[in-house]
Amino acid sequence: MTTAFAVWITGRPAAGESTITAALAAALAARRIDCEVIESDALRRAITPEPTYTDEERKIFYAAMATMGELLVKHGVAVIFDATAHRRAWRDRARRRIARFAEVYVDCTEEICVSRDPKGIYRQAREGSATTVPGIQVAYEAPSRPEVVVRGDQMPPEEAAQRIIDHLIERCWVRR
């Protein structure tokens, strides 16, 4: 029997979190495990349609995100958070509130993240039109003790997803 859990996939912007999230969701679906992906960009459009990206706004946003995940897990839904959440405290809030919680750190060099830049945020930071880009203008606080570390610049997303699945199996949250 699968037990509801939450996995927070974090890393610098463009490290590969969204791609790994998609691979993980597909791998769970192949095991007949339904999950809800809480993707920060999509949720932000609903909660803060004109975001300012201040620390205070982000604190409120990530608190709401963690609460949504907590409620879903309490109701038996597996959750994948796809969100940079560059402050460790924001991710730790979810960890404290969700009993079955795993943090996945997508490690990737800044050079690779900048070269990918699908949203153009690194370019905007260089041009000065963005002033709060995690890892550039504001610190990105990597997890201090993530349950899983994957390399977003060195492994295919399916391999990263399998590493996460292996961890979920070890914790007895997912069957072999």
C-alpha positions in Angstrom: 0.0 0.0 0.0 1.3 3.4 -0.9 1.4 6.0 1.8 0.9 9.7 1.0 4.1 11.7 1.0 5.6 14.9 -0.2 8.8 15.3 -2.2 10.2 18.9 -2.6 12.5 19.2 -5.6 14.7 22.3 -5.3 17.7 23.7 -7.0 18.9 26.9 -8.6 16.6 28.2 -11.3 17.1 26.1 -14.5 18.9 23.3 -12.6 16.4 20.8 -14.0 13.7 20.7 -11.3 10.7 20.8 -13.6 12.1 18.1 -16.0 12.9 15.8 -13.1 9.5 16.5 -11.6 7.8 15.4 -14.8 10.0 12.3 -14.9 9.1 11.5 -11.3 5.4 12.0 -11.9 5.6 9.7 -14.9 7.5 7.1 -12.9 4.9 7.2 -10.1 2.1 7.0 -12.6 3.7 3.9 -14.1 3.5 2.4 -10.6 -0.2 3.4 -10.5 0.5 6.1 -7.9 -1.5 9.3 -8.5 0.3 12.4 -7.4 -0.3 16.1 -7.4 2.4 18.4 -8.7 2.4 21.8 -7.0 4.4 23.9 -9.5 5.5 27.3 -8.2 5.1 29.2 -11.4 1.5 28.0 -12.0 0.5 28.5 -8.4 2.1 32.0 -8.3 -0.1 33.1 -11.1 -3.1 32.3 -9.0 -1.9 33.6 -5.6 0.2 36.6 -6.7 -0.8 37.4 -10.3 1.5 40.5 -10.3 4.4 39.2 -8.2 7.0 41.5 -6.8 9.2 38.7 -5.5 10.0 40.4 -2.3 11.1 38.2 0.6 7.8 38.9 2.4 5.7 38.0 -0.6 7.8 34.8 -1.1 7.5 33.9 2.5 3.7 34.1 2.3 3.6 32.3 -1.0 5.8 29.4 0.1 3.8 29.1 3.4 0.6 28.8 1.3 2.4 26.2 -0.9 3.5 24.2 2.1 0.0 24.3 3.6 -1.5 23.1 0.3 0.9 20.2 0.3 0.2 19.4 3.9 -3.5 19.2 3.3 -3.2 17.0 0.3 -0.9 14.6 2.1 -3.3 14.5 5.0 -6.0 13.4 2.5 -3.9 10.6 1.1 -2.5 12.4 -2.0 1.2 12.1 -2.9 2.7 15.5 -3.6 5.6 16.7 -5.6 6.7 20.3 -5.0 8.4 21.8 -8.0 9.8 25.0 -6.6 13.2 26.6 -6.1 12.2 28.2 -2.7 15.6 29.6 -2.4 15.4 30.1 1.4 16.0 26.9 3.4 13.5 28.1 6.0 10.6 28.0 3.5 11.3 24.3 2.6 11.9 23.5 6.3 8.4 24.8 7.1 7.0 22.1 4.8 9.3 19.5 6.4 8.0 20.3 9.9 4.4 20.2 8.8 4.4 17.1 6.6 5.4 13.8 8.4 6.4 12.0 5.2 8.6 14.5 3.6 11.7 14.2 1.4 13.8 17.0 0.0 15.6 16.5 -3.3 18.4 18.8 -4.2 19.1 19.2 -7.9 22.7 20.2 -8.0 23.8 21.9 -11.1 26.6 24.4 -12.0 25.6 28.0 -12.4 27.2 27.9 -15.9 24.8 25.2 -17.0 21.8 26.9 -15.4 22.6 30.2 -17.1 23.1 28.4 -20.5 19.6 26.8 -20.2 17.7 29.8 -18.9 14.3 28.8 -20.3 12.5 31.8 -18.7 15.2 34.3 -19.5 15.7 35.2 -15.8 19.5 35.1 -15.8 19.4 37.4 -18.9 17.0 39.7 -17.1 19.3 39.8 -14.1 22.3 40.7 -16.3 20.2 43.5 -17.9 19.0 44.8 -14.6 15.3 44.2 -15.3 15.1 41.5 -12.6 16.6 42.1 -9.2 15.7 39.1 -7.1 17.0 36.1 -9.1 18.0 33.2 -6.7 21.6 32.4 -7.0 22.5 35.7 -8.7 21.0 38.7 -6.8 19.7 36.8 -3.8 21.3 33.8 -2.1 20.1 30.3 -3.0 20.4 28.2 0.2 21.0 24.6 -0.7 19.5 22.0 1.6 21.7 21.3 4.6 20.6 17.6 4.7 18.6 16.6 1.6 17.3 13.1 1.5 18.4 12.8 -2.2 20.9 14.6 -4.3 20.8 14.4 -8.1 23.0 16.1 -10.7 20.8 18.2 -13.0 23.8 18.7 -15.3 25.1 15.1 -15.4 22.2 12.6 -15.3 19.1 12.1 -17.4 15.9 13.1 -15.7 14.7 9.5 -15.7 17.8 8.4 -13.8 17.2 11.2 -11.3 13.6 10.1 -10.9 14.6 6.5 -10.3 17.0 7.6 -7.6 14.1 9.4 -5.9 11.8 6.4 -6.3 14.5 4.2 -4.8 14.5 6.5 -1.8 10.7 6.3 -1.5 11.0 2.5 -1.6 13.6 2.6 1.2 11.3 4.7 3.3 8.4 2.2 2.6 6.3 5.0 1.1 6.3 3.2 -2.3 6.3 -0.6 -3.0 9.1 -2.2 -4.8 
